[in-house]
Amino acid sequence: MDMRRVQHEVLVEEWKQLITTCRTSGMSVSRWCRENEIKEGRYYYWLKVIRNEALVKHPNTSGTGMAVFALFLAE
């Protein structure tokens, strides 16, 4: 595995944790991002990356984004 891929995988894992923390915080994404000094656009960028990678890993899971989001929470 090349260094860029390793870095990407590390970032994906970090963002999975951040997104999970946000989702379980009870706050809106906007408020959580403000309070954690994270740009909201960055949050949504990584959410999209993670969802897309989950779809590639599990192509038979179609439908709502929540099903895909649940997949990455289970990994």
PDB file of N, CA, C and O in Angstrom:
ATOM      1  N   MET A   1       0.857  -1.173   0.000  1.00  0.00           N
ATOM      2  CA  MET A   1       0.000   0.000   0.000  1.00  0.00           C
ATOM      3  C   MET A   1       0.906   1.241   0.000  1.00  0.00           C
ATOM      4  O   MET A   1       1.844   1.335   0.792  1.00  0.00           O
ATOM      5  N   ASP A   2       0.618   2.169  -0.881  1.00  0.00           N
ATOM      6  CA  ASP A   2       1.463   3.365  -0.932  1.00  0.00           C
ATOM      7  C   ASP A   2       1.116   4.342   0.188  1.00  0.00           C
ATOM      8  O   ASP A   2       0.074   4.228   0.833  1.00  0.00           O
ATOM      9  N   MET A   3       2.010   5.302   0.403  1.00  0.00           N
ATOM     10  CA  MET A   3       1.878   6.238   1.528  1.00  0.00           C
ATOM     11  C   MET A   3       0.599   7.084   1.435  1.00  0.00           C
ATOM     12  O   MET A   3      -0.037   7.356   2.454  1.00  0.00           O
ATOM     13  N   ARG A   4       0.224   7.497   0.227  1.00  0.00           N
ATOM     14  CA  ARG A   4      -0.995   8.305   0.082  1.00  0.00           C
ATOM     15  C   ARG A   4      -2.223   7.519   0.507  1.00  0.00           C
ATOM     16  O   ARG A   4      -3.127   8.060   1.144  1.00  0.00           O
ATOM     17  N   ARG A   5      -2.249   6.258   0.157  1.00  0.00           N
ATOM     18  CA  ARG A   5      -3.399   5.413   0.517  1.00  0.00           C
ATOM     19  C   ARG A   5      -3.453   5.222   2.037  1.00  0.00           C
ATOM     20  O   ARG A   5      -4.526   5.250   2.640  1.00  0.00           O
ATOM     21  N   VAL A   6      -2.287   5.031   2.639  1.00  0.00           N
ATOM     22  CA  VAL A   6      -2.229   4.868   4.088  1.00  0.00           C
ATOM     23  C   VAL A   6      -2.731   6.137   4.772  1.00  0.00           C
ATOM     24  O   VAL A   6      -3.523   6.068   5.711  1.00  0.00           O
ATOM     25  N   GLN A   7      -2.270   7.293   4.301  1.00  0.00           N
ATOM     26  CA  GLN A   7      -2.726   8.569   4.867  1.00  0.00           C
ATOM     27  C   GLN A   7      -4.233   8.720   4.717  1.00  0.00           C
ATOM     28  O   GLN A   7      -4.920   9.164   5.637  1.00  0.00           O
ATOM     29  N   HIS A   8      -4.734   8.347   3.550  1.00  0.00           N
ATOM     30  CA  HIS A   8      -6.176   8.442   3.298  1.00  0.00           C
ATOM     31  C   HIS A   8      -6.939   7.558   4.285  1.00  0.00           C
ATOM     32  O   HIS A   8      -7.933   7.993   4.868  1.00  0.00           O
ATOM     33  N   GLU A   9      -6.483   6.336   4.471  1.00  0.00           N
ATOM     34  CA  GLU A   9      -7.159   5.416   5.387  1.00  0.00           C
ATOM     35  C   GLU A   9      -7.150   5.955   6.818  1.00  0.00           C
ATOM     36  O   GLU A   9      -8.135   5.805   7.541  1.00  0.00           O
ATOM     37  N   VAL A  10      -6.054   6.575   7.226  1.00  0.00           N
ATOM     38  CA  VAL A  10      -5.975   7.165   8.566  1.00  0.00           C
ATOM     39  C   VAL A  10      -7.000   8.286   8.697  1.00  0.00           C
ATOM     40  O   VAL A  10      -7.716   8.364   9.695  1.00  0.00           O
ATOM     41  N   LEU A  11      -7.069   9.153   7.691  1.00  0.00           N
ATOM     42  CA  LEU A  11      -8.036  10.250   7.715  1.00  0.00           C
ATOM     43  C   LEU A  11      -9.474   9.736   7.714  1.00  0.00           C
ATOM     44  O   LEU A  11     -10.328  10.280   8.413  1.00  0.00           O
ATOM     45  N   VAL A  12      -9.737   8.707   6.944  1.00  0.00           N
ATOM     46  CA  VAL A  12     -11.084   8.126   6.909  1.00  0.00           C
ATOM     47  C   VAL A  12     -11.469   7.636   8.305  1.00  0.00           C
ATOM     48  O   VAL A  12     -12.584   7.883   8.764  1.00  0.00           O
ATOM     49  N   GLU A  13     -10.562   6.954   8.971  1.00  0.00           N
ATOM     50  CA  GLU A  13     -10.865   6.463  10.316  1.00  0.00           C
ATOM     51  C   GLU A  13     -11.092   7.607  11.293  1.00  0.00           C
ATOM     52  O   GLU A  13     -11.999   7.545  12.124  1.00  0.00           O
ATOM     53  N   GLU A  14     -10.268   8.656  11.199  1.00  0.00           N
ATOM     54  CA  GLU A  14     -10.450   9.825  12.071  1.00  0.00           C
ATOM     55  C   GLU A  14     -11.802  10.476  11.832  1.00  0.00           C
ATOM     56  O   GLU A  14     -12.502  10.838  12.778  1.00  0.00           O
ATOM     57  N   TRP A  15     -12.169  10.626  10.553  1.00  0.00           N
ATOM     58  CA  TRP A  15     -13.436  11.273  10.240  1.00  0.00           C
ATOM     59  C   TRP A  15     -14.630  10.397  10.580  1.00  0.00           C
ATOM     60  O   TRP A  15     -15.686  10.918  10.937  1.00  0.00           O
ATOM     61  N   LYS A  16     -14.493   9.097  10.482  1.00  0.00           N
ATOM     62  CA  LYS A  16     -15.581   8.215  10.928  1.00  0.00           C
ATOM     63  C   LYS A  16     -15.872   8.472  12.404  1.00  0.00           C
ATOM     64  O   LYS A  16     -17.029   8.558  12.815  1.00  0.00           O
ATOM     65  N   GLN A  17     -14.812   8.591  13.189  1.00  0.00           N
ATOM     66  CA  GLN A  17     -14.992   8.849  14.621  1.00  0.00           C
ATOM     67  C   GLN A  17     -15.624  10.221  14.856  1.00  0.00           C
ATOM     68  O   GLN A  17     -16.528  10.361  15.679  1.00  0.00           O
ATOM     69  N   LEU A  18     -15.139  11.235  14.123  1.00  0.00           N
ATOM     70  CA  LEU A  18     -15.698  12.582  14.287  1.00  0.00           C
ATOM     71  C   LEU A  18     -17.170  12.630  13.898  1.00  0.00           C
ATOM     72  O   LEU A  18     -17.984  13.225  14.605  1.00  0.00           O
ATOM     73  N   ILE A  19     -17.508  12.009  12.786  1.00  0.00           N
ATOM     74  CA  ILE A  19     -18.896  12.007  12.313  1.00  0.00           C
ATOM     75  C   ILE A  19     -19.790  11.260  13.294  1.00  0.00           C
ATOM     76  O   ILE A  19     -20.906  11.694  13.578  1.00  0.00           O
ATOM     77  N   THR A  20     -19.304  10.151  13.805  1.00  0.00           N
ATOM     78  CA  THR A  20     -20.068   9.399  14.793  1.00  0.00           C
ATOM     79  C   THR A  20     -20.278  10.228  16.049  1.00  0.00           C
ATOM     80  O   THR A  20     -21.371  10.239  16.615  1.00  0.00           O
ATOM     81  N   THR A  21     -19.241  10.916  16.482  1.00  0.00           N
ATOM     82  CA  THR A  21     -19.341  11.787  17.661  1.00  0.00           C
ATOM     83  C   THR A  21     -20.368  12.884  17.422  1.00  0.00           C
ATOM     84  O   THR A  21     -21.183  13.182  18.294  1.00  0.00           O
ATOM     85  N   CYS A  22     -20.325  13.477  16.246  1.00  0.00           N
ATOM     86  CA  CYS A  22     -21.293  14.524  15.905  1.00  0.00           C
ATOM     87  C   CYS A  22     -22.709  13.960  15.922  1.00  0.00           C
ATOM     88  O   CYS A  22     -23.609  14.550  16.518  1.00  0.00           O
ATOM     89  N   ARG A  23     -22.902  12.824  15.269  1.00  0.00           N
ATOM     90  CA  ARG A  23     -24.235  12.234  15.151  1.00  0.00           C
ATOM     91  C   ARG A  23     -24.820  11.853  16.505  1.00  0.00           C
ATOM     92  O   ARG A  23     -26.035  11.907  16.696  1.00  0.00           O
ATOM     93  N   THR A  24     -23.969  11.471  17.434  1.00  0.00           N
ATOM     94  CA  THR A  24     -24.460  11.033  18.746  1.00  0.00           C
ATOM     95  C   THR A  24     -24.475  12.165  19.774  1.00  0.00           C
ATOM     96  O   THR A  24     -24.862  11.955  20.923  1.00  0.00           O
ATOM     97  N   SER A  25     -24.057  13.354  19.365  1.00  0.00           N
ATOM     98  CA  SER A  25     -23.969  14.481  20.297  1.00  0.00           C
ATOM     99  C   SER A  25     -25.324  15.106  20.617  1.00  0.00           C
ATOM    100  O   SER A  25     -25.483  15.767  21.643  1.00  0.00           O
ATOM    101  N   GLY A  26     -26.295  14.893  19.739  1.00  0.00           N
ATOM    102  CA  GLY A  26     -27.595  15.526  19.921  1.00  0.00           C
ATOM    103  C   GLY A  26     -27.636  16.948  19.381  1.00  0.00           C
ATOM    104  O   GLY A  26     -28.680  17.599  19.426  1.00  0.00           O
ATOM    105  N   MET A  27     -26.526  17.427  18.877  1.00  0.00           N
ATOM    106  CA  MET A  27     -26.455  18.779  18.309  1.00  0.00           C
ATOM    107  C   MET A  27     -26.653  18.713  16.804  1.00  0.00           C
ATOM    108  O   MET A  27     -26.484  17.665  16.180  1.00  0.00           O
ATOM    109  N   SER A  28     -27.012  19.854  16.238  1.00  0.00           N
ATOM    110  CA  SER A  28     -27.048  19.942  14.779  1.00  0.00           C
ATOM    111  C   SER A  28     -25.609  19.891  14.274  1.00  0.00           C
ATOM    112  O   SER A  28     -24.671  20.198  15.010  1.00  0.00           O
ATOM    113  N   VAL A  29     -25.448  19.502  13.026  1.00  0.00           N
ATOM    114  CA  VAL A  29     -24.110  19.469  12.432  1.00  0.00           C
ATOM    115  C   VAL A  29     -23.482  20.853  12.490  1.00  0.00           C
ATOM    116  O   VAL A  29     -22.307  20.999  12.827  1.00  0.00           O
ATOM    117  N   SER A  30     -24.261  21.848  12.164  1.00  0.00           N
ATOM    118  CA  SER A  30     -23.758  23.219  12.169  1.00  0.00           C
ATOM    119  C   SER A  30     -23.210  23.616  13.538  1.00  0.00           C
ATOM    120  O   SER A  30     -22.102  24.142  13.646  1.00  0.00           O
ATOM    121  N   ARG A  31     -23.991  23.361  14.570  1.00  0.00           N
ATOM    122  CA  ARG A  31     -23.569  23.733  15.925  1.00  0.00           C
ATOM    123  C   ARG A  31     -22.354  22.919  16.362  1.00  0.00           C
ATOM    124  O   ARG A  31     -21.398  23.463  16.914  1.00  0.00           O
ATOM    125  N   TRP A  32     -22.401  21.602  16.111  1.00  0.00           N
ATOM    126  CA  TRP A  32     -21.290  20.744  16.505  1.00  0.00           C
ATOM    127  C   TRP A  32     -19.994  21.178  15.818  1.00  0.00           C
ATOM    128  O   TRP A  32     -18.938  21.236  16.449  1.00  0.00           O
ATOM    129  N   CYS A  33     -20.082  21.477  14.541  1.00  0.00           N
ATOM    130  CA  CYS A  33     -18.887  21.929  13.807  1.00  0.00           C
ATOM    131  C   CYS A  33     -18.350  23.231  14.397  1.00  0.00           C
ATOM    132  O   CYS A  33     -17.143  23.380  14.591  1.00  0.00           O
ATOM    133  N   ARG A  34     -19.248  24.170  14.681  1.00  0.00           N
ATOM    134  CA  ARG A  34     -18.810  25.436  15.290  1.00  0.00           C
ATOM    135  C   ARG A  34     -18.098  25.198  16.612  1.00  0.00           C
ATOM    136  O   ARG A  34     -17.021  25.740  16.859  1.00  0.00           O
ATOM    137  N   GLU A  35     -18.712  24.383  17.453  1.00  0.00           N
ATOM    138  CA  GLU A  35     -18.157  24.143  18.777  1.00  0.00           C
ATOM    139  C   GLU A  35     -16.853  23.352  18.744  1.00  0.00           C
ATOM    140  O   GLU A  35     -16.064  23.410  19.688  1.00  0.00           O
ATOM    141  N   ASN A  36     -16.627  22.615  17.661  1.00  0.00           N
ATOM    142  CA  ASN A  36     -15.412  21.817  17.541  1.00  0.00           C
ATOM    143  C   ASN A  36     -14.417  22.408  16.545  1.00  0.00           C
ATOM    144  O   ASN A  36     -13.421  21.778  16.187  1.00  0.00           O
ATOM    145  N   GLU A  37     -14.712  23.639  16.106  1.00  0.00           N
ATOM    146  CA  GLU A  37     -13.845  24.382  15.180  1.00  0.00           C
ATOM    147  C   GLU A  37     -13.505  23.572  13.926  1.00  0.00           C
ATOM    148  O   GLU A  37     -12.356  23.491  13.493  1.00  0.00           O
ATOM    149  N   ILE A  38     -14.555  22.985  13.372  1.00  0.00           N
ATOM    150  CA  ILE A  38     -14.442  22.230  12.130  1.00  0.00           C
ATOM    151  C   ILE A  38     -15.314  22.917  11.100  1.00  0.00           C
ATOM    152  O   ILE A  38     -16.468  23.248  11.368  1.00  0.00           O
ATOM    153  N   LYS A  39     -14.755  23.130   9.918  1.00  0.00           N
ATOM    154  CA  LYS A  39     -15.546  23.743   8.856  1.00  0.00           C
ATOM    155  C   LYS A  39     -16.625  22.760   8.416  1.00  0.00           C
ATOM    156  O   LYS A  39     -16.358  21.589   8.145  1.00  0.00           O
ATOM    157  N   GLU A  40     -17.839  23.270   8.356  1.00  0.00           N
ATOM    158  CA  GLU A  40     -18.976  22.420   8.005  1.00  0.00           C
ATOM    159  C   GLU A  40     -18.786  21.772   6.638  1.00  0.00           C
ATOM    160  O   GLU A  40     -19.159  20.615   6.443  1.00  0.00           O
ATOM    161  N   GLY A  41     -18.218  22.498   5.707  1.00  0.00           N
ATOM    162  CA  GLY A  41     -17.958  21.951   4.379  1.00  0.00           C
ATOM    163  C   GLY A  41     -17.007  20.769   4.430  1.00  0.00           C
ATOM    164  O   GLY A  41     -17.151  19.817   3.663  1.00  0.00           O
ATOM    165  N   ARG A  42     -16.038  20.827   5.327  1.00  0.00           N
ATOM    166  CA  ARG A  42     -15.078  19.725   5.503  1.00  0.00           C
ATOM    167  C   ARG A  42     -15.801  18.497   6.058  1.00  0.00           C
ATOM    168  O   ARG A  42     -15.544  17.373   5.627  1.00  0.00           O
ATOM    169  N   TYR A  43     -16.694  18.715   7.006  1.00  0.00           N
ATOM    170  CA  TYR A  43     -17.486  17.627   7.572  1.00  0.00           C
ATOM    171  C   TYR A  43     -18.262  16.908   6.459  1.00  0.00           C
ATOM    172  O   TYR A  43     -18.216  15.684   6.344  1.00  0.00           O
ATOM    173  N   TYR A  44     -18.972  17.691   5.648  1.00  0.00           N
ATOM    174  CA  TYR A  44     -19.788  17.085   4.594  1.00  0.00           C
ATOM    175  C   TYR A  44     -18.934  16.449   3.503  1.00  0.00           C
ATOM    176  O   TYR A  44     -19.343  15.456   2.901  1.00  0.00           O
ATOM    177  N   TYR A  45     -17.760  17.002   3.241  1.00  0.00           N
ATOM    178  CA  TYR A  45     -16.840  16.401   2.270  1.00  0.00           C
ATOM    179  C   TYR A  45     -16.480  14.982   2.727  1.00  0.00           C
ATOM    180  O   TYR A  45     -16.575  14.036   1.946  1.00  0.00           O
ATOM    181  N   TRP A  46     -16.067  14.836   3.990  1.00  0.00           N
ATOM    182  CA  TRP A  46     -15.655  13.530   4.500  1.00  0.00           C
ATOM    183  C   TRP A  46     -16.840  12.580   4.635  1.00  0.00           C
ATOM    184  O   TRP A  46     -16.689  11.374   4.437  1.00  0.00           O
ATOM    185  N   LEU A  47     -18.001  13.102   4.964  1.00  0.00           N
ATOM    186  CA  LEU A  47     -19.191  12.252   5.011  1.00  0.00           C
ATOM    187  C   LEU A  47     -19.445  11.644   3.628  1.00  0.00           C
ATOM    188  O   LEU A  47     -19.762  10.460   3.507  1.00  0.00           O
ATOM    189  N   LYS A  48     -19.302  12.463   2.602  1.00  0.00           N
ATOM    190  CA  LYS A  48     -19.493  11.989   1.228  1.00  0.00           C
ATOM    191  C   LYS A  48     -18.435  10.948   0.860  1.00  0.00           C
ATOM    192  O   LYS A  48     -18.763   9.917   0.273  1.00  0.00           O
ATOM    193  N   VAL A  49     -17.182  11.205   1.196  1.00  0.00           N
ATOM    194  CA  VAL A  49     -16.101  10.256   0.907  1.00  0.00           C
ATOM    195  C   VAL A  49     -16.395   8.913   1.572  1.00  0.00           C
ATOM    196  O   VAL A  49     -16.279   7.862   0.941  1.00  0.00           O
ATOM    197  N   ILE A  50     -16.770   8.953   2.834  1.00  0.00           N
ATOM    198  CA  ILE A  50     -17.017   7.722   3.586  1.00  0.00           C
ATOM    199  C   ILE A  50     -18.221   6.975   3.034  1.00  0.00           C
ATOM    200  O   ILE A  50     -18.192   5.751   2.907  1.00  0.00           O
ATOM    201  N   ARG A  51     -19.265   7.697   2.710  1.00  0.00           N
ATOM    202  CA  ARG A  51     -20.453   7.046   2.123  1.00  0.00           C
ATOM    203  C   ARG A  51     -20.110   6.413   0.784  1.00  0.00           C
ATOM    204  O   ARG A  51     -20.522   5.287   0.507  1.00  0.00           O
ATOM    205  N   ASN A  52     -19.358   7.131  -0.050  1.00  0.00           N
ATOM    206  CA  ASN A  52     -18.989   6.586  -1.364  1.00  0.00           C
ATOM    207  C   ASN A  52     -18.130   5.339  -1.222  1.00  0.00           C
ATOM    208  O   ASN A  52     -18.314   4.372  -1.961  1.00  0.00           O
ATOM    209  N   GLU A  53     -17.194   5.351  -0.280  1.00  0.00           N
ATOM    210  CA  GLU A  53     -16.359   4.173  -0.068  1.00  0.00           C
ATOM    211  C   GLU A  53     -17.186   3.004   0.468  1.00  0.00           C
ATOM    212  O   GLU A  53     -16.929   1.852   0.120  1.00  0.00           O
ATOM    213  N   ALA A  54     -18.167   3.293   1.303  1.00  0.00           N
ATOM    214  CA  ALA A  54     -19.038   2.237   1.811  1.00  0.00           C
ATOM    215  C   ALA A  54     -19.844   1.624   0.670  1.00  0.00           C
ATOM    216  O   ALA A  54     -20.076   0.415   0.651  1.00  0.00           O
ATOM    217  N   LEU A  55     -20.269   2.453  -0.277  1.00  0.00           N
ATOM    218  CA  LEU A  55     -21.019   1.936  -1.432  1.00  0.00           C
ATOM    219  C   LEU A  55     -20.145   1.044  -2.295  1.00  0.00           C
ATOM    220  O   LEU A  55     -20.617   0.038  -2.825  1.00  0.00           O
ATOM    221  N   VAL A  56     -18.876   1.401  -2.442  1.00  0.00           N
ATOM    222  CA  VAL A  56     -17.955   0.587  -3.232  1.00  0.00           C
ATOM    223  C   VAL A  56     -17.722  -0.757  -2.538  1.00  0.00           C
ATOM    224  O   VAL A  56     -17.674  -1.798  -3.193  1.00  0.00           O
ATOM    225  N   LYS A  57     -17.578  -0.727  -1.214  1.00  0.00           N
ATOM    226  CA  LYS A  57     -17.354  -1.963  -0.459  1.00  0.00           C
ATOM    227  C   LYS A  57     -18.600  -2.829  -0.394  1.00  0.00           C
ATOM    228  O   LYS A  57     -18.503  -4.056  -0.344  1.00  0.00           O
ATOM    229  N   HIS A  58     -19.776  -2.200  -0.395  1.00  0.00           N
ATOM    230  CA  HIS A  58     -21.050  -2.907  -0.242  1.00  0.00           C
ATOM    231  C   HIS A  58     -22.020  -2.456  -1.333  1.00  0.00           C
ATOM    232  O   HIS A  58     -23.007  -1.781  -1.039  1.00  0.00           O
ATOM    233  N   PRO A  59     -21.751  -2.819  -2.585  1.00  0.00           N
ATOM    234  CA  PRO A  59     -22.570  -2.308  -3.697  1.00  0.00           C
ATOM    235  C   PRO A  59     -24.032  -2.744  -3.682  1.00  0.00           C
ATOM    236  O   PRO A  59     -24.858  -2.105  -4.333  1.00  0.00           O
ATOM    237  N   ASN A  60     -24.374  -3.795  -2.971  1.00  0.00           N
ATOM    238  CA  ASN A  60     -25.764  -4.260  -2.938  1.00  0.00           C
ATOM    239  C   ASN A  60     -26.622  -3.461  -1.970  1.00  0.00           C
ATOM    240  O   ASN A  60     -27.826  -3.698  -1.871  1.00  0.00           O
ATOM    241  N   THR A  61     -26.023  -2.524  -1.261  1.00  0.00           N
ATOM    242  CA  THR A  61     -26.767  -1.691  -0.324  1.00  0.00           C
ATOM    243  C   THR A  61     -27.157  -0.418  -1.049  1.00  0.00           C
ATOM    244  O   THR A  61     -26.336   0.482  -1.229  1.00  0.00           O
ATOM    245  N   SER A  62     -28.392  -0.348  -1.457  1.00  0.00           N
ATOM    246  CA  SER A  62     -28.866   0.855  -2.135  1.00  0.00           C
ATOM    247  C   SER A  62     -29.985   1.457  -1.314  1.00  0.00           C
ATOM    248  O   SER A  62     -30.473   0.847  -0.362  1.00  0.00           O
ATOM    249  N   GLY A  63     -30.379   2.639  -1.684  1.00  0.00           N
ATOM    250  CA  GLY A  63     -31.454   3.294  -0.950  1.00  0.00           C
ATOM    251  C   GLY A  63     -30.948   4.561  -0.315  1.00  0.00           C
ATOM    252  O   GLY A  63     -30.246   5.347  -0.951  1.00  0.00           O
ATOM    253  N   THR A  64     -31.296   4.761   0.922  1.00  0.00           N
ATOM    254  CA  THR A  64     -30.951   6.008   1.581  1.00  0.00           C
ATOM    255  C   THR A  64     -29.501   6.044   2.005  1.00  0.00           C
ATOM    256  O   THR A  64     -28.854   5.007   2.146  1.00  0.00           O
ATOM    257  N   GLY A  65     -29.002   7.235   2.204  1.00  0.00           N
ATOM    258  CA  GLY A  65     -27.655   7.426   2.717  1.00  0.00           C
ATOM    259  C   GLY A  65     -27.508   6.881   4.115  1.00  0.00           C
ATOM    260  O   GLY A  65     -26.406   6.521   4.529  1.00  0.00           O
ATOM    261  N   MET A  66     -28.613   6.816   4.858  1.00  0.00           N
ATOM    262  CA  MET A  66     -28.539   6.328   6.232  1.00  0.00           C
ATOM    263  C   MET A  66     -28.132   4.862   6.274  1.00  0.00           C
ATOM    264  O   MET A  66     -27.415   4.450   7.186  1.00  0.00           O
ATOM    265  N   ALA A  67     -28.572   4.072   5.312  1.00  0.00           N
ATOM    266  CA  ALA A  67     -28.154   2.674   5.277  1.00  0.00           C
ATOM    267  C   ALA A  67     -26.658   2.572   5.084  1.00  0.00           C
ATOM    268  O   ALA A  67     -26.003   1.741   5.712  1.00  0.00           O
ATOM    269  N   VAL A  68     -26.114   3.409   4.223  1.00  0.00           N
ATOM    270  CA  VAL A  68     -24.677   3.421   3.979  1.00  0.00           C
ATOM    271  C   VAL A  68     -23.968   3.947   5.219  1.00  0.00           C
ATOM    272  O   VAL A  68     -22.934   3.408   5.614  1.00  0.00           O
ATOM    273  N   PHE A  69     -24.506   4.987   5.833  1.00  0.00           N
ATOM    274  CA  PHE A  69     -23.900   5.533   7.046  1.00  0.00           C
ATOM    275  C   PHE A  69     -23.860   4.457   8.122  1.00  0.00           C
ATOM    276  O   PHE A  69     -22.866   4.335   8.837  1.00  0.00           O
ATOM    277  N   ALA A  70     -24.914   3.688   8.243  1.00  0.00           N
ATOM    278  CA  ALA A  70     -24.963   2.618   9.236  1.00  0.00           C
ATOM    279  C   ALA A  70     -23.905   1.576   8.943  1.00  0.00           C
ATOM    280  O   ALA A  70     -23.336   1.007   9.875  1.00  0.00           O
ATOM    281  N   LEU A  71     -23.626   1.310   7.690  1.00  0.00           N
ATOM    282  CA  LEU A  71     -22.578   0.360   7.324  1.00  0.00           C
ATOM    283  C   LEU A  71     -21.231   0.807   7.860  1.00  0.00           C
ATOM    284  O   LEU A  71     -20.492   0.005   8.430  1.00  0.00           O
ATOM    285  N   PHE A  72     -20.905   2.075   7.683  1.00  0.00           N
ATOM    286  CA  PHE A  72     -19.584   2.493   8.139  1.00  0.00           C
ATOM    287  C   PHE A  72     -19.525   2.539   9.661  1.00  0.00           C
ATOM    288  O   PHE A  72     -18.445   2.398  10.233  1.00  0.00           O
ATOM    289  N   LEU A  73     -20.647   2.731  10.322  1.00  0.00           N
ATOM    290  CA  LEU A  73     -20.633   2.690  11.783  1.00  0.00           C
ATOM    291  C   LEU A  73     -20.364   1.284  12.277  1.00  0.00           C
ATOM    292  O   LEU A  73     -19.763   1.101  13.336  1.00  0.00           O
ATOM    293  N   ALA A  74     -20.803   0.289  11.522  1.00  0.00           N
ATOM    294  CA  ALA A  74     -20.648  -1.098  11.944  1.00  0.00           C
ATOM    295  C   ALA A  74     -19.246  -1.636  11.688  1.00  0.00           C
ATOM    296  O   ALA A  74     -18.848  -2.630  12.296  1.00  0.00           O
ATOM    297  N   GLU A  75     -18.495  -1.001  10.804  1.00  0.00           N
ATOM    298  CA  GLU A  75     -17.158  -1.506  10.461  1.00  0.00           C
ATOM    299  C   GLU A  75     -16.157  -1.250  11.540  1.00  0.00           C
ATOM    300  O   GLU A  75     -14.990  -1.615  11.399  1.00  0.00           O
TER     301      GLU A  75
END
